[in-house]
Structures are given as structure tokens and as C-alpha cells.
Amino acid sequence: MLEIALGAGGYARMGADGWFLVAPARAPFGPLTLAVAGLGRVRAEPGWPIRLAGDVLEIGPHRIRLAGVQEARSCSVTALGGTLAPPAGPPPATLLSGVRALATGDVVRAVALLAGRGEGLTPVGDDVLAGFAGWMAAAGAPVPMSRLARDRSPPISLAYLRCAERGELPVAAVRLVDALAAGDRAAVARRARVLRRWGGSSGRGLIWGFAAAVQLRSSGAASASSNASLAPSPICV
């Protein structure tokens, strides 16, 4: 069912955790995005039924052929090799303790302080966790957090967090990480500005999560501590 309508598309759910975002082809791309050409001017409505019939995905009045759909490989972060820190700026006071907990590797405390906290369709505290998880996955030290957050964060946030645990992030975030890894200061500044415009507050949250991960890695800690195990992943298209 289409749970949240956003213009011509929106967030849809199939099964318990199978979230994805139906969006026009030119929309900013993230790990849950199904980019569809020709959505038209029909305004989406919450409650539209969703059905998969063969290679056709039916969403309300739309019939989307999935044969030949290409996966956007650019959503996967490459290994890190640089030492630059992202231009994060200070997080708000309500998130500061949680960000500091991430930077010291105390993931259990960080999740308790950040999950479900803040503004946005995906609360900015969850975006911080996703940025941290994505960076750590790229650094080869993945940190599972979604199980810890499942009773605190809304379902869409959890879907994005599970993707981040596998190193899957919005394209704008991947491009910033790539610039950081390459040590390209001009590209870092430019791409950070682009990422800050992602969602209402999501881009800023991701950058704060990156900064916490960089601080943790630069402190010499091998990995963050967590007793959680990876939860089942949602559909990422």
C-alpha cells in the first residue's frame, strides 16, 4: 500500500519491512528509490493498493514494468582511503550527547539518545545513525544498529538505516564520501552543500554521522561496540 503520498509518488510498503520510494525519474536518488519515468500529473493518494503481477508493479492507477530495471550501483559507498573530515558544523544541543556517544564508539547509548529524535519524516537523529553506519560500512567495520533502534525509530527510518548498514546511502552522500576519500577539498565543500539540501534535515544528519565516524576512526578505535545483530533487510530498489 502507498503509505505516504509525496506529489506524484511516495513511500510504499510491501510486507512488513519492504519499504520503497516511488519517485519521478529526475528526483534525487537514494537507496530506497524506484525512479519511474512518466509518472504523469496524477497526484498520489495514501492508501493506493500495490500488487506485483509478474514483471508489472501496480501502484494505484500506474502499471510499472520492472523488466530491464537497472540497479543504481552508485548507491554503494566505495572503500575509504582519505583522511579529510566532513564539514559538519555543530549538531543541535538535543543531539549533541548522542553524536558524542557515536564518536566514542558507544553505539548502545547513541541509539538510545538519537533514535526517533528530532524533526523530519525521518527524524534527524536517525539520519545521524545512518550516516555513521554508512561510513563505518565503507571503512570495512560495519556496525549493526537497526535492531537496537527498532522500538524507537519509525519504519521508514529503519529501512534507511538497514540500507546504511550495508553501505547504501543517497547518491549525494556517496559523492561526498568519495570526495573525502580522494582528499579533494573543493569537491568536499561543493558536495557537502548539495547533501545539506537532501530532505528537510536528513542531509545535515548524515554529515553529523559521518563526522562522528571519522572522529572514532581517527581515535584509533578498531570498531564501535554493539551487541546487536543485523536485522532482515527491506527491499532496496
C-alpha positions as CSV (number, residue, x, y, z in Angstrom):
1,M,0.0,0.0,0.0
2,L,1.1,3.6,-0.6
3,E,1.5,4.8,2.9
4,I,2.7,8.3,2.4
5,A,1.9,10.4,-0.7
6,L,4.5,12.9,-2.0
7,G,3.4,14.6,-5.1
8,A,3.1,12.0,-7.9
9,G,4.8,9.3,-5.8
10,G,5.5,8.5,-2.2
11,Y,6.6,5.8,0.2
12,A,5.1,2.4,-0.4
13,R,5.2,-0.8,1.7
14,M,5.1,-4.4,0.6
15,G,5.1,-6.8,3.5
16,A,6.3,-5.9,7.0
17,D,9.5,-4.2,6.1
18,G,9.6,-3.8,2.3
19,W,9.6,0.0,2.0
20,F,10.5,1.8,-1.2
21,L,10.1,5.3,-2.5
22,V,8.3,5.7,-5.9
23,A,9.7,8.9,-7.4
24,P,9.9,10.7,-10.8
25,A,13.0,9.8,-12.9
26,R,14.7,13.2,-12.1
27,A,14.2,13.1,-8.4
28,P,17.2,12.9,-6.0
29,F,18.2,9.3,-5.8
30,G,18.5,7.2,-2.6
31,P,18.8,3.6,-1.6
32,L,15.0,3.1,-1.4
33,T,14.2,4.9,-4.6
34,L,12.3,3.4,-7.5
35,A,12.7,6.0,-10.2
36,V,9.8,5.9,-12.7
37,A,9.7,7.8,-15.9
38,G,6.3,9.3,-16.9
39,L,4.5,9.2,-13.5
40,G,2.4,12.0,-15.0
41,R,0.5,14.6,-13.3
42,V,-1.8,12.3,-11.3
43,R,-1.4,13.2,-7.6
44,A,-0.7,10.2,-5.5
45,E,-3.1,9.3,-2.7
46,P,-2.4,7.4,0.5
47,G,-4.0,4.0,0.5
48,W,-3.4,3.2,-3.1
49,P,-3.1,-0.6,-3.4
50,I,0.1,-2.2,-4.5
51,R,0.3,-5.5,-6.3
52,L,3.1,-7.3,-8.1
53,A,1.8,-9.3,-11.1
54,G,4.7,-11.0,-12.9
55,D,7.0,-8.2,-14.0
56,V,4.4,-5.5,-13.5
57,L,4.2,-3.5,-10.4
58,E,0.7,-2.0,-9.9
59,I,0.5,1.1,-7.8
60,G,-2.9,2.8,-7.8
61,P,-3.6,3.7,-11.4
62,H,0.0,3.1,-12.5
63,R,1.4,0.0,-14.2
64,I,5.2,-0.1,-13.9
65,R,7.1,-2.7,-15.9
66,L,10.1,-4.0,-14.0
67,A,11.7,-6.0,-16.8
68,G,15.0,-4.4,-17.6
69,V,15.1,-2.2,-14.5
70,Q,18.7,-1.2,-13.7
71,E,20.1,-1.1,-10.2
72,A,21.9,2.1,-9.4
73,R,25.3,0.9,-8.3
74,S,26.3,4.4,-7.4
75,C,24.3,4.0,-4.1
76,S,27.1,1.8,-2.7
77,V,29.9,3.5,-1.0
78,T,33.4,2.6,-2.0
79,A,36.2,1.9,0.4
80,L,37.7,4.9,2.2
81,G,41.3,5.9,1.8
82,G,41.4,9.6,2.6
83,T,41.8,11.5,5.9
84,L,39.7,14.6,5.4
85,A,36.8,15.2,7.8
86,P,33.4,16.3,6.5
87,P,32.4,20.0,7.1
88,A,29.8,19.1,9.7
89,G,29.3,22.1,11.9
90,P,27.9,21.6,15.4
91,P,24.7,19.5,15.8
92,P,21.8,20.9,17.8
93,A,22.1,20.6,21.6
94,T,19.3,17.9,21.6
95,L,21.6,15.6,19.6
96,L,25.0,16.5,20.9
97,S,25.2,13.8,23.6
98,G,24.2,11.1,21.1
99,V,26.7,12.3,18.5
100,R,29.4,12.3,21.1
101,A,28.5,8.8,22.1
102,L,28.9,7.7,18.5
103,A,32.3,9.4,18.3
104,T,33.5,7.3,21.3
105,G,32.0,4.0,19.9
106,D,29.2,3.7,22.5
107,V,26.6,2.6,20.0
108,V,24.0,1.4,22.5
109,R,24.0,4.8,24.3
110,A,24.0,6.6,21.0
111,V,21.0,4.8,19.7
112,A,19.1,5.4,23.0
113,L,19.9,9.1,22.6
114,L,19.3,9.6,18.9
115,A,16.8,7.0,17.5
116,G,13.5,8.6,16.7
117,R,14.7,12.1,17.9
118,G,14.3,15.3,16.0
119,E,12.5,16.8,13.1
120,G,11.7,15.4,9.7
121,L,9.9,12.5,8.0
122,T,12.9,10.5,9.0
123,P,13.9,12.1,12.4
124,V,17.3,13.8,12.1
125,G,18.6,11.6,14.9
126,D,18.0,8.5,12.8
127,D,19.8,10.3,9.9
128,V,22.8,10.7,12.1
129,L,22.8,7.0,12.9
130,A,22.5,6.2,9.2
131,G,25.4,8.4,8.3
132,F,27.6,6.8,11.0
133,A,26.5,3.3,9.9
134,G,27.2,4.0,6.2
135,W,30.6,5.4,6.9
136,M,31.6,2.5,9.1
137,A,30.4,0.0,6.5
138,A,32.6,1.8,3.9
139,A,35.5,1.7,6.2
140,G,35.2,-2.1,6.5
141,A,33.9,-2.0,10.1
142,P,30.1,-2.3,9.8
143,V,28.1,-1.6,12.9
144,P,24.6,-3.0,13.2
145,M,22.2,-0.6,14.9
146,S,18.8,-1.2,13.4
147,R,17.8,-3.9,15.8
148,L,18.6,-1.5,18.7
149,A,16.5,1.2,17.1
150,R,13.5,-0.8,16.0
151,D,11.3,0.2,19.0
152,R,12.3,3.8,18.8
153,S,12.6,4.8,15.1
154,P,9.7,5.0,12.6
155,P,9.6,2.2,9.9
156,I,11.0,4.4,7.1
157,S,13.9,5.4,9.2
158,L,14.7,1.8,10.0
159,A,14.5,0.9,6.3
160,Y,17.1,3.6,5.5
161,L,19.3,2.5,8.5
162,R,19.3,-1.1,7.3
163,C,20.5,0.1,3.9
164,A,23.2,2.2,5.5
165,E,24.4,-0.8,7.5
166,R,25.2,-2.3,4.1
167,G,26.9,0.9,2.9
168,E,23.9,2.0,0.8
169,L,23.3,5.8,1.0
170,P,21.8,8.6,-1.0
171,V,23.8,9.4,-4.1
172,A,24.5,12.9,-2.8
173,A,26.0,11.3,0.3
174,V,28.1,8.8,-1.7
175,R,29.6,11.6,-3.8
176,L,30.6,13.4,-0.6
177,V,32.2,10.3,0.8
178,D,34.1,9.7,-2.5
179,A,35.4,13.3,-2.4
180,L,36.5,12.8,1.2
181,A,38.3,9.6,0.3
182,A,40.0,11.3,-2.6
183,G,41.2,14.2,-0.5
184,D,39.6,16.7,-2.9
185,R,38.8,19.7,-0.6
186,A,37.0,21.7,-3.3
187,A,34.7,18.8,-4.2
188,V,34.1,18.1,-0.5
189,A,32.9,21.7,0.1
190,R,30.7,21.6,-3.1
191,R,29.2,18.2,-2.4
192,A,28.6,18.9,1.3
193,R,26.4,21.9,0.2
194,V,24.4,19.6,-2.1
195,L,24.0,17.0,0.6
196,R,22.7,19.5,3.1
197,R,19.8,20.1,0.8
198,W,18.8,16.4,0.9
199,G,15.4,16.2,2.6
200,G,14.3,18.6,5.3
201,S,17.2,17.7,7.7
202,S,18.4,14.3,6.5
203,G,21.5,15.6,4.7
204,R,22.7,17.5,7.7
205,G,22.1,14.5,9.9
206,L,24.1,12.2,7.6
207,I,27.0,14.6,7.7
208,W,27.0,14.7,11.5
209,G,27.0,10.9,11.4
210,F,30.0,10.9,9.0
211,A,31.9,13.3,11.3
212,A,31.3,11.1,14.4
213,A,32.6,8.1,12.4
214,V,35.7,10.0,11.3
215,Q,36.4,11.0,14.9
216,L,36.0,7.4,16.1
217,R,38.3,6.1,13.4
218,S,40.9,8.7,13.9
219,S,41.0,8.0,17.6
220,G,42.5,4.6,16.8
221,A,39.4,2.5,17.8
222,A,39.1,-0.6,15.7
223,S,35.3,-0.6,15.7
224,A,32.3,0.6,17.6
225,S,30.8,-1.6,20.3
226,S,27.3,-3.1,19.8
227,N,25.6,-6.3,21.0
228,A,23.0,-6.1,18.1
229,S,22.9,-8.4,15.1
230,L,21.8,-7.5,11.6
231,A,18.0,-7.3,11.2
232,P,16.4,-8.6,8.0
233,S,16.9,-6.0,5.2
234,P,14.0,-4.3,3.4
235,I,13.6,-4.1,-0.4
236,C,16.1,-1.6,-1.7
237,V,15.4,-0.7,-5.3
